[in-house]
Amino acid sequence: MESEACCSLTLYLSVAVAGLLAYFIYKQFLTKETWDKYGVKRVSSTRIMFHDFKQATNKILQEEGDTVGLDMSELLLLTRDLNILRQVMVKDFNNFVDRAVIIASNSPVEKGVFFLGGQDWKRVRHVITPSFSTGKLKLITNFINESGVKLADVLASYAKSDDLLDIKHVMGQFTGEIIARTGFSLKTDCIGKTRDDDFTNFSKNMFVIPGKLVNFLMFIILQSRWLHVLLVKTLKLYTFDSVSKEADEYFQTILHQTIEDRKQLALSGQKPYTDLFQNLIAAKEAGEKEAKHTEGTPNDSWDTLPKTMSEEELLGQSMFIIFAGFDTTATTLQMCCYNLARHPDIDKKVYQEIQTIVRSDLPSYEEIQQLKYMEQVINETLRLYPPAPIMTRRAAETRKYGNITIPKGAGVIISLDMVMRDPKHYPDPEKFDPDRFTEENVAQRDPMTFMPFGYGPRQCIGMRLAYIELKYCLVHVLRKVKFELNERTEPKPDGEIEILFNGTTFVKKPIMLAVRPRVV
């Protein structure tokens, strides 16, 4: 039976591969419209399809100019031109609400606000925005403090043992515990452990990282959503599903159970939870009640959008928040600690600011907001290493901006990291220099030169939560330890790291740091 199933899967994959290649050749060479008539310099897709996507597009922008048209099976505009980006992301946003690349998955994750478009995006964003208010965020700082203390104790033990620290691994355990507790009141206990618990493990591996062959095929598939839908939803070929089947089953199980538990809690008249998941449940229930008393068709006005979402959408928001809350913050903490290890003088200034401003063992929300130099360090880290360096949009209608026309249906690839490494905005852009983000220097730059969380109405909704986590973590950790590079670390003091891209930023080799006790 197993051999028959294996043969059947091989046959499906062979047919899929042959069909994809035939479709790609047909679209690429026989039916393709080009950028020539739209005033855009055209670049061949062969410069991208067999390489790391981010490295290839960065090289193209460096060599060919700030805006080029990619010679693909559909029209894709690659740009870091601020004038075009301002139109796409802000001024003409209503024409570019949707993302150019939308996953097809059998998981509710595809219903997450990051992937939704049009009215669905507006409606769900409207529902979940209050969950990230200042008042709601203040309620979870006690949990962040507790996890920060635990993390600092673990790193202090590393300092005593002289073991090297896989910084992304332990920071992922920290952010996994934070999102489990603050988001869903779930207890995890893996900070400092060799092996992750299930919640952290599946958070880390929610999205599938394909091999080279599947990655090439996905490159073709993602240019045609109907084809991705056919393979994933109709043929159920999980090889092409961007979401791990095991992670999806795990999170759906615990989230459905949590919903049922909280229904019973409400029926018994007990005090409800105050976490993010409860906020989403409350927003969904309030919207359903309001919908029963409201008639008419909603228009584009923010205030008149229905405040409802389905249970599948509730699960989608929750699962994507788990992934985003885990990965992006852990990546930023990893790169921040690495840069502090490279620059002991900057590390010292951050520590001195902490000692001056934070007076208690558990920092308050108000104290955290006063850590301006620490925020400069975080911002410079985000400038050089944005966790999600590419954003995309799709044109609903044809628009002309100056000499360039973006036709209906064309995708726009926004290279955030190339904007933030552009020497026109940041002299000596490869240098790590937190003073770029003093109030005086920030005031002299266009605000769109710094957008690690995106920009405009689709800016990351969890941005403020990320800054809070980052600051609390650094306060607790840097009070007890400092990080160093030496001849045993990866990289060594004179070495470099290699940044790659698989939808988010990651390093080719794990960063292994030395940890030393903080000697005052």
Steps between C-alpha positions, in 0.01 A plus 500: 500500500780739587676436167175558310443830682861598429460422128174694491662804662797477261261488204308804626823692551635402157181613330500820707862576411443437128185711502669783687796512265272494196287777646805707592649469150165591345455807719866601484552490127167491317245717681710744695438871512817702567591817689640670188184696425463616862822700525678244720841340446455124454714232671503128416351254750804273457684738733259400778354153460814297574635718780411614851215739422608779733866494400401500133253790526744704710768456234257602227409823678867580562594441136191607305348790696228563757210367290497210254244272344559131558470288187269240653184313395313801639594864537694568821648838586802492731567837664655694784404840355335700780277697264348181362483337843319801645230462234471123541508484880328825600357749251344251259470220754142411403634389162764280664320343797575142400834324520648362178585160651216333688548148629256217435479267797265255664583675827302793646831691491407617150215692668749695712486877456848499340371298204146638463411758237224744411196527725601191696830663599328826597234321703736271694756775559215713636401221740844420641655849522362579852675186631834679457408824682728649767262391775492140379879489460559628853298209638752244373823661620502293821522182292783647290688597817471148641634343181775763482620410851504131408698569180755716684556222756558247223754725328675562832545123529657497153741769617609280793545187287681679216284318245429665166142614450286432192338841531209447257407173670471645851339825382245292310421317823450836671272645229314168477426514873394865472250440219367185669438677831397849390311387194329185619572450873678175416791392717825395337824414674791468260717812548855371528402141419679304228170394344201724431155419627226433241368856497843652432599228254186536289517881521851478360397257225152625408607587147674242284849580368511313166799332343658635183273313257178584682625857551547537123154357436350733763669788319289409197183409688477820705474701180158343435270472800249278319775244439606508865136454606462206261806318633441571869124510548370279220776241461603527869870493414641606837845526340384836364315615813697780665375402848624189677219244532627387842521856635157582361341197668674579831391864516147436376457237772617719788319813375168319448534352849579843644190647336283227653661540842431872496139451396455282808680759713260770380196280568618439856525877558872496577734787424623484138865490396671828405726366224508579129296193407221608732507845343453342156220275626325798662535707182356214293204453737430873520502522123256211468258670738531828312448327165161366614376857538663648192374489144636627173814446297824635645698757303866590510465725805704370793229593749222315317687171447337203677690403814472127440724208412443129462645238733741398224616861477537509879725195479689654207579819693607299803730265310668775302548709815670196657743469209566872460532557874750217523720538194534872428574601859742209554686595182530863610624400847756270340637775276490760778706282737741420219556869431547577870766227507672665203483847656586493875490882514136500388419218742645711784284802407185286494584356842569844647164626375324203659672568833403868486134458407378164629490514879312182587571131449195477275495798261173685455337579165581869555869430567525288187371788290783723624779274369576716196854383429391137525230579244765650273696174523186298422418725204849475357474121532166505318642727231779256418308178564124547452331166583274527194709690240248473215142625476275460196191671359277449195345775288120490481498754215756652266679806639772728363758662728736732316650308208406158639168322455391215728233307310199326648593165654873572521680409820731738685795357695609746769860446604495638855857405586633665184321822593658486845848424360486766233802733536280789385317472833766343723866587429733203553188280519673176605633659820309431823437848641208557745559877484321496165183487711547798728200734485703755303615251236159339463341842444731561203395185311188405312302273739467242224873435512434290813221245473601159639134436588368627168328836460154648462169327580648149467784568744556204735229509767733340756775764472447655845484159667830408332676810638370427850626140489838609363555764767389289795721215384807719457453664841492167684778337297748789481479564874651156561715412200676634194573326171839455337663370183822299531689228315243236604190693395309503170595732348846581633586864584621569145238280335171580326155347499311401186137612486252296295128529428216248497212742550671632813861583586724223632873435535670220310697383805356528854655790692685360802600762758713496812317620814679681781375620841429873510777646715418851617 
